[in-house]
Amino acid sequence: MEVLAGSLRGMGYSVLPMLVSIAGVCGIRITWIYTLFAINHTLESLYVSYPISWTITACIHLICFMFVRRKFTLKGITQTDSIS
């Protein structure tokens, strides 16, 4: 998740990964606590919310990264342009 968010920041999109991370990590965990944890009050149920929220957030970051990368390739910006 952090690598994808850092990649988006490096491409000049800093607000997008911030919003995705806040909504993904915090939003999913809060939703988890009020729904699934409310049904099953076990420590394991609470622990499993962390990897699930990170995985979902990483998938959303990946989708955003693919869209931004496509936008860069449509503009004709390549990796070699940024090096020289």
Steps between C-alpha positions, in 0.01 A plus 500: 500500500775745593697437181199570281409813697861618478503436127191713455656776707813479286289550188368824643171375642523556875136556594367183334706250704432698818124480450512133398713413804277686745180359354644153458686444823284704737167464322520126450612439859224715646243330278643164605466587871140615468390205286696176519670561835162591650376155398806306613673657804829311486854627493568301183211677329660833585849388394387384158371850417858626460619275215161522332498881507860514374424257217189685386680834520797361306265377226341845476848657486592258221193600298582868549863437403393325180273792404770759571762299313266469203443874510878551486541263205215667311676834540815346354701520820733204534735391772803617300358853473507542874864382526653738246 
